[in-house]
Amino acid sequence: MTDLAIGLAQRGEQVRVASIGALPEHGQTQLVQRLQDANIELYSAECDRARHVLRARKRLRDWMRRDRADVVQTMLLHANVVGTLAAKAASIGVIVGGVRVAEPFWLRMMIEARALQRMSAVVCVSESVQSFVKDQQHVRTLLQVIPNSIELSEWDDGVDDSETEPSTLLFVGRLHPQKGLELLFEALPSLLADHPDMNVMIVGDGPLRNWVVDLAAAISSERIAVT
């Protein structure tokens, strides 16, 4: 969302960013700082509790009405729901939502689906998430897949990795059943056997961390690192 806002601003668009809750502080301010450095207006509804949903809707509606936007883009469950309510109340015609995870919890699915149905389009981060929104949440809004990505040029150090350095299989993500880690670990023994010069690095945290650490040690503590 930060990259989208900055990219649009660099193209000459007028961009504003709102947070339902309080803006992050201390060690979580990196994204806020990037937006501020790009001179993008930031607003906080200061609503951090579920019981504040009506207050958040009103504050965001008033903020949207102050300088009515052509398009409202929301991201993740809370913003999809509250942002859609506020945008509709502010008479904004184009609303684009964003879905990142396929969470098969019936109440969440029902609440979010109602919001997604009222949008102009929904961006999904993968084809599997798109299928979930269409088949499980029964959303008939236009669904567009834009995969998660990073700008590789920011990390290019100019080193030729094709030389004699050992290859590394890298996993970066949340250590959660949604990520399909069991498939990775099913494949690792044969991969390590077929590629004796390959090491594995797993970066992340989550509810499966202890399971990942124990299984990595059981397969190969020398060639699989968990950090």
Disulfide bonds with the S-S distance in Angstrom:
none
